Amino acid sequence: MKKAFRRIRLAYTIFAGIEVISIMVLSILYFLNLASFQDIYTPQVSLIIVLVVIVANLIFCGAMMLTVLILRHKNDLTSAQLLGQDVQSAYNFGMLGLILVDENDTVIWYSDMFRDRDIKILDDNILLWQPRLKELKSGAIDHTTKILINSHYYEVKYLREARLYLFKDTTDLQTLSDYSKAKASVVGIIIIDNYSEVGGNAGDSSSLLSKVGDAILNYAKAHKVLLRRFRNDAYFAVCDFASLQEMEDDQFSILERVRIMGAKESTPPTLSVGFAHGFPDFNKLNEMVTDAIDIAMSRGGDQAVISKYGDELKFFGGKTEALETRNKVKVRVLADSLIATIKLAKNVLVLGHTDADMDAIGSCLGIMAMCQHLKKPCRMVYDPKLIERKARAAFIASFPREQIAKMIVHPKDVLSELKPTTLVILVDCHRPSLSIAPRLIDRASKIVVIDHHRRSEEFVEMPVFSYIEPSASSASELISELIHYATQNPKISVSPAYATIMLSGIFLDSNFFKTKTTGIRTFEASMLLKEFGADNSKADDFLKDEFEEYSLITQIASTLKTPHVGIVYCKAEEKYNVEPATLAKVANQCLQMKGVNASFVIGKISEKEARISCRSDGTVNVQLLAEKMGGGGHFTGAAVPLKNMSIKDAEASLLDTLTNYLKKAQTTPNKEAR
């Protein structure tokens, strides 16, 4: 075929050359008037020559086209001629099509399957016809790829040496797979978060709860979900994946619908929703949905959590601040459970998060006070390099060196303290990767978690005891309550030095009682610490800024920008390493300005890590935004650690997250029953 085309090109070149030479000879004869050529070359002669040339060109082109058609017909083989009738029958039975291309990816032959399906691609570039095949040819996709052509699904394999594409029709298999996926089993649980509070506080509670129940039932019916009530405040749901997909596309609008119903009430009702899918065993799905609903409730409720086996959790909603649902009976039960757990241990190791602040150190000391009362050996995991500067200074100033040496153990040496009977207590943190000693969390068999941050997907695996309460202002507040309500005789006491640092932790996390999570329980915990001898003046001094820090805060705040209405952000210079607490102070300071709903402050906390501190007045869920960037925290206060990232890249990540997720994070603050 190629030789024939070369011969055609040669013939065309010769023919064109003859025409050009003839024109040149005629021109020379005419302009030099050799042999009186001008008398012979009349207009009539010129017209005749032009007509002859046109006819000759038409005859030549027609002959060439006829030659090409004859050659094409000779080479237009059917699959049966090329492969044999038996092989063709096998290919038809297996619904396998072949496409052969040249070195320029132009289709030079394809099998009968494509002709039968009216797919005409001869002489077309296969990569322009199906761009996804570029990745297959380049090796970006291993082995095979799937494409859709005229309502048919094909699995395509490329044989590089032969320049041959194999197309296997998988339409029936794909249709069956899609149907099986759509009909896969899904189980769920829907809980009215504050059923008892709504029942006790709403003006017409029975009517409101009845409306909430009707709304849940109607929503389930609209999405073909089978619903059964197994408790006054809880429903069990069964549906297929197609119904779950509809609810996800709907962004679980039932959450917003229920919240709006009681918007005028002092305690508006909210829902926690959990669904699980992706596994054929209903017992496993039951475990998954139980974990999902626990996560939804421990994050403050008013949200849906979707658990797919082997995949990351999906979160929807979470637009309201956690309401205080703690009661004294519950805290007393939890306190006694913690006491019993500590009594069973031979020794206790307590730790907080990296860059431990005053609240993390204070809550560790609160646990140590409980252990001392129970006469259980307890040591705090402590690394000066992983402690926030003010917390480190307060700790060193509060205790003599000899006492500190007995109180602490370095993360490098802590594994030598770990025994099968050791109890590890993680405070002010629930994510193992953020703890001051992740290896200890991985190897410990008995772990207790006490935290006030909204629960994230990462969590300690199978803790023996967990107390996650996002409505609390601080971990120190939670532990103060556990100490106070524990039914011990004599009562547990806390030394003034311990109590002062715990009070300082409450001051820090509640921003001196200004945050949305500050409630009656916060003041009660502070009063209890004061009774133990906490020095509020010293607790305040621990948090005071030095002149250099104050100057740096002012400098960072001066870079304030407003990317969206009510949203501001600042950034420190790349050359500075800034304390995380300093970034938080700038964020809080920005939030004091009128019209600011949320603030974000970016800074380097070390040579290899940047951080974004996030604060909100309650109208923006900064935890949701922080989680999108790899961080976490509270509804109104969160942080994002960014490893190996520059200030410029962190700023780009923040702006991109705000553009994509700000609307989902914005809400209207509810009245809090505190």
Residue, then its C-alpha position, 0 to 999 in steps of 0.5 A: m500500500k505504501k509503495a503504491f502511494r509512493r508511485i502515485r506521488l512520483a507520477y504526480t510530481i513528473f506530471a506537474g514538472i512537465e506542466v511547469i517546464s511547458i509553461m516556462v518554454l512557452s513564456i521564453l518563446y513568447f517574451l523573446n519572440l523567437a521564430s515570430f512566436q508572438d504571431i503564432y500564439t494568438p488568444q485562440v491558441s492560448l485558450i485551446i492550450v488552457l483547455v487541454v491542460i485542464v482536461a489533462n489534469l482532470i484525466f490524471c486526477g481521475a486516474m489517480m483516484l481510481t487507482v487509490l480506490i482499487l488499492r483500498h478495495k484490495n486491502d479492505l479485508t474482513s475479519a474472516q479473511l484476515l483471521g479465518q472464519d473460526v477465529q472470527s466466530a470466537y471473537n464475535f462470541g466474546m464480543l471482541g473488536l480489533i483496531l489497528v493503527d499506524e505510527n501516527d495513531t491513524v486507524i488503518w483497519y478495524s474488525d467487523m464488530f465496529r462496522d456492524r455497530d455503525i462505528k466508522i473511524l477508518d483514517d481517523n486518529i484514534l486518540l482524537w476519537q477517544p482521548r482516554l486512550k492517550e493514557l493507555k498508550s502512554g502507560a499512565i493507566d496500567h493494563t486496561t481502561k474502560i470507555l463508553i461508545n454509543s451506549h456500549y461499555y468497552e474494556v480496552k487493552y493496547l498491544r504496543e508492539a503490534r499497534l493493536y487495540l483490543f475492545k471487549d464489550t462489557t456492557d452486560l457485565q457493567t449493567l449487572s454491576d451497576y444494578s448490584k451496586a444500586k441495590a446493595s444493602v444499606v443500614g442507618i440510624i437516625i437520632i433526635d439529638n436533644y429529644s429530652e431537652v426539646g420535650g422539657n423546654a419547648g413551649d409545645s413540645s409534643s407538637l414540635l416532636s410530632k412534627v419532627g417525627d412526621a418530617i423524618l417519616n416523610y423524608a424516608k418515604a420520599h427516598k424509599v427508606l424503610l424506617r422503624r422506631f426502636r426508641n423514643d428518639a431513634y429510628f432504624a433505617v434500611c434502604d439500597f445504595a441508590s436511595l442513599q445516593e439520592m440522600e447524599d445528592d440532596q445533602f441530607s436536607i432533613l437536617e436543615r428541615v428539622r433545624i428550621m422547625g424549632a428555630k424559634e425555640s430556646t432548644p431547637p431540635t437537631l438530628s444525628v444520622g449514620f449510614a453504613h454500606g459496602f459490605p455484604d454482612f449485616n452484622k458488620l454493617n451494624e457495627m459500622v453504622t453504630d460507629a458512624i452515629d457515635i461519631a456524628m453525636s460526638r461531633g456535636g450532632d446535627q450532621a450525617v456520617i456515611s461509612k463505606y467499608g474500606d473507605e473514608l467517612k463522609f460528613f454532611g451538615g454540622k452547621t450548628e454549635a454543640l449544645e450542652t447535654r451533660n448532666k450531673v448523673k452522667v458525669r458521676v457515672l463517667a467519673d466512677s467508670l474512670i476511677a474503676t479503670i484506673k484502679l485496675a491498672k498497675n501504672v498510668l501514663v497520661l499525654g496530650h497533643t503535640d505543641a501541648d498548650m496550657d489546657a493539655i498540660g492542665s488536663c494531664l495534671g488533673i489526671m495525675a491528681m486523680c491517680q495520686h489520690l488513688k495511689k497509682p503511679c502516674r507519669m506525664v509524657y513530656d518533651p520540652k520541644l513539643i510543648e508550647r512555650k508559655a505552657r513549658a514556662a508555666f510548668i517549669a515555674s510551678f514545680p521544682r526540678e526534682q519533682i518534675a523529673k519524677m512527674i515526667v517521662h520522655p516520649k523516647d523512653v516511654l515504651s519502657e514504662l509500658k506494660p500489659t497492665t498499663l493504662v494510657i490516658l490521652v487528653d485534649c486530643h483523640r487523634p493518635s497521629l497528633s498525640i505527643a507519642p503516637r508509638l505509645i498509642d499504637r502499642a498500648s492495649k488499654i487507652v482512655v480518651i478524654d477530649h472536648h474537640r469534635r470527633s474526626e474520622e481518625f480515632v483511637e482504636m477500641p478505647v476502654f473508656s472515651y469521653i468526647e464532649p464538644s460542648a465543653s470549653s476545655a479538657s481541663e473543664l471536663i476533668s475538673e467535673l470528673i474530679h468533683y462528681a466522682t463518688q470517692n470518700p474522701k473526695i479527690s483533692v487537687s494541689p493549688a499548683y495543679a489547679t492554677i495550671m488547669l484554670s489557666g487552661i480554661f482561660l486559654d481555651s475559653n478565651f477568658f470566657k468569651t467563646k461560644t462553648t463557655g457556659i454555666r459548667t465552665f464557671e462551675a469548673s473554674m469555681l471548683l479549681k478556685e476552691f482547690g487553691a487556684d491562683n487566678s492572678k498567676a493563671d492569667d500571668f501564665l498567658k500574658d504576652e511579652f513585648e516581642e510577642y505583642s509586637l509580632i501579633t500586631q505585625i501579623a494582624s496588619t496583613l489582614k485581607t478579606p477574601h469573602v464577606g465576613i471572612v478575613y485572614c492574616k499571614a506571618e512572614e516566611k522567615y519567622n517561626v511563630e508559636p501556635a498560641t500566637l497564631a491563635k491570639v491573632a485569630n481571636q483578635c481579628l474576631q473582635m472586629k465588627g463584621v468579622n464572622a471567621s478569621f484564619v491566621i497562617g504562619k510557620i511554626s517550624e522550618k518544616e511545618a506551617r499552621i493555620s489557626c481558625r476561629s469563628d463567631g458561631t456562624v461558620n463551622v471552621q472545623l469543617l473547613a479545617e478538616k478539608m485541609g487536613g486539620g480539625g478542632h471545634f465548630t468555632g476553633a480549629a487548626v490545620p498542621l501543614k507539613n513541608m508547606s510554605i506560607k504561599d502554598a498554605e495561603a493558596s490551600l486556604l483560599d481554594t478551600l474557602t472558595n469550594y466549601l465556605k457556603k457549606a460551612q456557613t449557618t445561622p447561630n442557634k440560641e444555646a441552652r446552657 
